[in-house]
Amino acid sequence: MKKVEIITRTFKLDDIKAALSEIGIKGMTVSEVKGFGRQGGHKEVYRGAEYQVDFVVKVKIEVVVEDARVADVIAAASKAARTGQVGDGKIFVLPVEEVVRIRTGETGDAAV
Amino acid sequence: MNASIPALPPAAQRLRQGRILLAEAAAQGELAAYPVAASALVDAYFRERLDELKAESPALFAQPCALIAVGGYGRSELCPASDVDVLLLYESAIPKHADELSRGLFHPLWDLGLDLGHGVRALADCIRLSLEDTQVLTSLLDTRMIAGDAGIVARLEGEFASRVLSGYAGTFGQWVLTHNAARRAEYGDSSGLLEPDLKNGLGGLRDVHQIHWLMRVDPALKDGPAAPFTPADLDLLRQDYAFVLRARTALHLAARRKTDRLNFDLQPAVARAMGFTGAEPAQPGEVQAPGQSALATGLAVEAFLSRLHQSMTRIRAMRQACWMEAFPPQPGGQAEACLQPAATTPEIFCGPTGMALRDPEAAAGNPALILELYVAAARQARPVCWSALRATRAALADPERRAAFANLPGILPALVEIFRASGQPTESTPPQAAPARKQEGGGFAKALKRFFAPAPAPEAPGQKDQPAPADIAPAVATPLQSMLDTGLMSALVPEFGPVEHLVQFDDFHIHPVGKHTLEVVRALAAMQPEASGGAPGGDLSPELRRQAAELPHFDRLLLAGFCHDLAKPDRDHSGAGAHLATDVLRRLGADEPTQADVAFLVKQHLLIPKIATRRDLADESVAAGVAETCGSVERLDMLHLLAVADSQSTGPRAWNPWTASLFEELVRKARKLLVAGPLAEPHAVDKSRHVREEALRLALAPASGKPDTGKAGTGEPGVSESPLDAAFAESCLERMPARAFLVLDAPTIARHMRLARRFKDSLDEDMVRKPAGKAGIGVAEIDAVPVKGRAFQVSIAALDQPGLFAVMAGVLALHDLNILSAEVLTWAPGSAGPGNSLAVDVFLVQEPAEGLFLEDLWARVKRAVGYALTGKLSLEYRLEQKRSSPLSLPSRAPKSRRKVRVDNEQSDFYTLLEVAAPDRLGLLHDLARAICAQDLRIHLARIATSAGRIHDVFYVRTGEGLKLTDPERAEDVRQALLSAAQ
């Protein structure tokens, strides 16, 4: 099993959710996060004083899937999230050791 | 590992058991019964579960309600991974305990892993929602009561019919149109794809649903006096539907998850489950089959796909016809069109839905009339209406009448007229081949996609119901498409029959041959200057348009387009095709010059693609060879246009701006030789001198004004480029190989001189810092500029050393840069310090995905070359790591054979090593390493990749600078390359 973390623009959330649902992904966890990448945050002018905004608001989508589906998830998510501009975000893939569905006690792929 | 599934209620346990047994039976071949049986099992579950709940807490049923199956479940067609869509319906308000009831009903289904779509609604909400959201409406068109109060269901049906359906046909028709445009963009025409989508692709199950929906919405289509379909038509539709549904069931079982795309890797299993065993005897010519079982699998898949395409083609044609009958285009303006003489006979007239026959029944016995109908349709640019298509099918069903078609007089002029009129894109045309429509896709297609995404927000869907309907023209088939769909084409030209539905189970072909032929003819017809009717012929360059406009015999080109693949799957399909084309044309009464030209075009239709992508175009003898083969400008132009149409129609991966620019370069050179003779090309020496002088001038000028380098940069962004020292520039020119002046232009040579200076500076510094013996090895400099054809020219300079080319190719692959061609220029000794030579390898790479931080990219490439040369970066390991990443999906298609040829004939100075193999990451690196290990030097590499297969040609010489003439050594090299291409 792998966890796929997609960090991208907030307004892309719906598109990504739709794209993932379409390929049969049934669950995800979404959180609002802040950070910066190559663009290094952007500058904003506020009340006449320019100051550095170091962190940009992004959305983080976490999906846990069986290994064989990782490539599909990444293909669908990156297609939906891509604008070709700086700030499209990144996708991380991490190994997952075990999953337990609390209600039933199911584990492994069955619990994903 | 797994804990047992939590305590399931008995009803759910029985459902689970039942589904397991059903899947086992399906695996034994009982596919057809699955959808109905699976639906019945779920029905039984709901009824039993309701009884269980009633026994547990009767209070839940205080208010009457009904459980209704909707959508696919409503139609009783549950495939193994289908959604189960149900509706819990209440008369008026939804009571509080509905929550508990639905939990009790639905949660066990979740635990079983079923995809459940459920709604709990009051009657009035259902009606309101279906008026707002067509998706809800279509689900309610297929309802089936499972349990509960029949009175509520009857009231729902009554209100649905009176308040929603009556008068709704127009809006619904428009919705179908926009929905189908979105389907075409997303899934393509499944009736002509080798990886079809069985549900949503055009020709898929969704088309059959639409026919039934249209009949529900407009009952006149079903049993009105002008109902388009006869009981026999509907019976055929039922059979085709059953076939595709069986295939979908088999697909779900094979994939073990919900998927409707019949991918290559699942095709063998599905074909087997459908009873296609491929046990037919192999063709007599097939002696080198890799294994008998693999061959049988291939044959089984080909037979299955061919059968599937035929079903899907009929389904698509019927859906088109049904829509046209329901919504005939511009009923007002049609009357005028009818006044024009449509044909020489009054039997044919221009009806509201297309060209029609006065008496279709009688016409079925008159082949000449049927042919004339298609010609008249082509002349009027109208489709052929359904009743006439039926008459065509009826005529073709009778073997005697079918045979009579081939002997009709006037087939040839009829075909030519129909071909000429087939330029506009049809619904089946892949979207990328019809740019006129693509533009309107964008935001609109996206809006549609969101609209059809699962679980749409219930508040807002209504407003998107009328999204600019004027933008979407109804999908009509050209007469040519209809001739293919009905099988008329193969009756007129029996030689077309064997290839009509021919599918080749490999990675190279995207369409069956018949459909591909149709697309080639369409692309050619669209090139005619008069074919401007709103459909420009793809991304055609002005040069090609001019060539097409000037052709004196366009008909011959169209006929060649039709005949070019007739001899497939023969090993030498162009050679055999030329004979076949001559036979066909002679029988049809074509004159000698037409026969000769068409035979020539068919025989040579692969000449330009092969030569342009695999040969050294700077070698004048290459263009001379093409010019000699063609003999005249007219033939050359026709061959060029045919090659472009053929490549465009093969699929998106076979055609790109880079290939187009190679075709044009080759044709331009060959054309020059034909028009002005060999002396037209400035003498090589003169040309070299001219380039040399110009390069020197550029090098000595300040390099500030370098617009062509643009944002690409040079890898040394901070360094400003001052003019070169004259002595240094002269020494560069002296040491450059003579070939550089032939294949590079003056600005590139000037840039290479600057590259050499940067290299020298870095080398000097390295010499100071490192001990002799180690110094200089890892020094590399890079220069990259954008060039024509959406590509970049990347020149990398390093000390000449064995394996350098392999290292550079590996580094570029590691950075996801797709190499299109490569040139190795080794400067004379002394160019990189005493006794050392400078090597400048010039790569043409496809435009990188990274368009924003190119400077970074080139700097990374440069560093990686340095590290790899000094042993700090193991390319083999890194490439292997990249290959084994879960993200690098191996191609799912069956592998094509590997071939290596050693050729000493093509070039006077080099031995050509031609390698054809399935593509993979780092293949060029491995091939180059193998060549280097054989003590051969690569001087030029042409890299052609098309649809998952590479065809690389290396121009090599031995370490002593000679051609590889020893047959034993040549065989060693061949074996080494074969093994490297694994």
Contacts between the chains, C-beta under 8 A, distances in Angstrom:
chain1	res1	chain2	res2	distance
A	2	B	886	7.4
A	14	B	450	7.2
A	15	B	450	7.6
A	18	B	449	7.3
A	18	B	450	6.6
A	18	B	453	3.7
A	18	B	454	7.1
A	21	B	453	7.0
A	21	B	454	4.9
A	21	B	455	7.4
A	22	B	453	7.3
A	22	B	454	7.2
A	24	B	257	6.0
A	24	B	258	5.2
A	24	B	259	7.7
A	38	B	853	7.1
A	67	B	886	6.3
A	70	B	886	4.6
A	70	B	887	7.3
A	71	B	886	5.6
A	71	B	887	5.4
A	71	B	889	5.2
A	74	B	887	6.0
A	84	B	851	7.1
A	85	B	852	7.9
A	86	B	852	6.1
A	93	B	886	7.2
A	93	B	887	7.9
A	103	B	6	7.3
A	104	B	3	6.8
A	104	B	5	7.1
A	104	B	6	4.2
A	104	B	111	7.1
A	105	B	3	4.3
A	105	B	6	7.3
A	106	B	2	6.1
A	106	B	3	5.3
A	106	B	5	7.3
A	106	B	6	7.8
A	107	B	1	6.1
A	107	B	2	6.3
A	107	B	3	6.2
A	108	B	1	4.9
A	108	B	2	5.9
A	110	B	2	5.0
